[in-house]
Amino acid sequence: MKRNIYVDFGYLVILAATYGAVMVLGMLVAPVVFHANDYVVALDIDHYNAGIIMGEIFHRFSLWTYTLAFVVLAYEGMMYKNGQRDKYIFVSASLVVFTSLMFSGVYSPRILQMQSMGAEATQSDTFANLHLASEIDFKILAFSLFVLFIRRLMLMKI
């Protein structure tokens, strides 16, 4: 039984850490990278190159989101099998898995591919729509992680 407590605690830590990473990347890292010229005097970086840096950061984070999707599927599958069923957990866990895989498998690679085509490709409507969709996906991921973490915490209290 003690092992189960450690598994539950580890799962909550993974959810909370990922939520924190999503918030830090979206609210702190991206604005600093895209406004780096405001902070460093001798740095002259254009929006395209800032996007390349940000793309690499998100590419590396997407490797973590693959892991997150697997962990959520495994843990929530185990809980479902043990009879701990909850509609809020089901919906939020499904959204976490879906948005994680969309971010890692669709948005990140396509944005990097368009960036590799040059600055002109990143100024197209296609890129703008793809980038907007990835931002929405990232916000849904953050919200779903928050709901899943809170609901799991509530059920562990009972």
N, C-alpha and C positions, 0 to 999 in steps of 0.2 A: 504494500500500500504506500510506503514512503516513496518508492520510485515514481508512482503516479503523481505525487505532489511535485516532485522535481520536474517531471515532464510538463505538467500544467504551468509551473512557474517559468520554465524555459520557453514555452509557447507564448506566454504573456510578454516575456521580455523581447522575443522576436517581433511580436506585433507592435509593441511600444517603440522599439528601436527603429523599426521600419517607418512607423508613423513619424517619428522624430526626423528621420533622414529625409522623408518626403517634404516635410515642412521646412527643414533647413535648406534643401536644394531649391525649393520653389520660392521661398521668401528671403533667403539670405544670399545664397551662392549666385543664382542667376542675376539678380540686380547688381551685385558687385562685379561680376565678370563683364556684364554688358556696359557698365559705367566705370571700367577700370581706369580710363583716362582721367576721370575726376579725382582719383586717389593717388595715382603715381605720376609724378611730374614728367619724367623722361620717357614714359611709355606712350607710344602712338599706335594704337590698335584700332582697326576699323570694326564695324558691326559684323562683317562676314567672319573675320578671324576670331572675334569673341564667340561667335556661334560655333566655330570649329572647336574651340576649347570647351564650351558648354556641351557640345555634342559628345565629346570624349568622356566628360564627366557622367553624362546620362547613359552612355554606352556601358561604362563600368558599373554603374548602379543597376543597369538592366540585368547584369549577371546575378546580382543579389535578388532581383524580383523573380527570376526563374526559381531560385531556391525557396523564396517565400511562397510561391504558388504550390510547390511540391509539399512544403511543410503544412500549409493550410489544408490542402487536400488530404494528406495523411492523418493529421490530428482530427480534423472535423469528421473524416470518414470513420475513424476509430470511435469518436464520441457518438456518432450516429448509430454505429453498430452496437454500442453499449446502451442504447436507449435514451441518450440525452439529445432529444430533438427539440428544436426551437426555430420558429419561422424567421425571427430576426437574425439569428445566427446563420441560418441557411442562406438567406438573401445576401447578407453582408459578406459571408465567406465566398459565395458564388461570385459576387462583384469583385472581391479582392483577387480571386483567381483569374477571372476574366480580364480585369483591367491590368493586372500584372503581366499576363501573357500578351495582351495587346500592346502594352508599352514596350515589352522586351522583344517580341517577335514581329511587330508590325511597325510601330511608330519610330522607334530608335533606329532600326536598320534603314528604313526608307528615308528618314531625315539625313542620316549619314551618307546614304547613296546620293541624294540630291546635292548635299554639300560637296561631295567629291566631283560633281559636274561643274563646279565653279560658282562664283558669286551671282551670275545671271540666273542660274537655276533657283537660287534661294530668294530671288526677288519676284518669282512667279506667283500667280494666284494658287496654283497647286500646292506649292510649298507653304504658303500662308494658311491655306485650309488644313493641310496636314499638321502644321504646327499648332493651330488652334485646337484641332481634335486631340492632339497629344496633351495639350494643357488641360482640356476638359477631362480626359482620361485620368490624368494625374490627380486632379481635384476629386474625382469620384473615388479613386484609390485611397486618398487621404481620408475622406469621409467614411468609406467602408471599413478601413482599418480602425478608425476611431469607434465606430458602432460595434464592430466585432470585439474589440478589446473590452469595451464597457460591458457589453452583454455577457461575455465569458466571465468577467470579473463578478458580475451580479450572480451568475449561476454557480460560481464557485463558493460564494458566500452562503448559499442555501444549503 
